[in-house]
Amino acid sequence: MFRKIVNGKVTFLPLTTTVNGQLLEDVLKSDSASFKTIKIEGRHAGEYNHQVTEVLGRHGAYYHQKTKDSLQLTWTVYLKASDVSSFGQLASNLHALLVKSKVTKFEFSDDDGCYYLGQLKKIPDLKEKRCEAVVEIEIICYDPYKFKDVKLLQGGIINYQGQVK
């Protein structure tokens, strides 16, 4: 659950995850199994790489910029099924949705309108016989910034609402 203010009123909404346009809470839900996103960690972290150039004949370096090399997200989910075979099918479906050779678009409902481009780094082995599990899935974003979809603007005036006046 996360808190969102809509029309001045505080509303509590379930945390959901969309992968390549598919809402996982709906795609992986069936009569005998359910999927729930619990939390996402690491979205605001990241190691900066400071880019400098040594200048000959001078004691010091010229600073260019700082960049984030990559961002690792830890995504905690709750899987539950009515029996062992349904749990195995749920785990198999989740694995099939996440294991891609190309970059995947991840969206989280508490990060309004933003998305991350990443790939699955690590998913625990879910082959043991059980009916429910809390699982931590690691996603690596090599381009660590969050993005928003491109919107077409009409007219000749653009209002920028950022940190610079």
Disulfide bonds with the S-S distance in Angstrom:
none
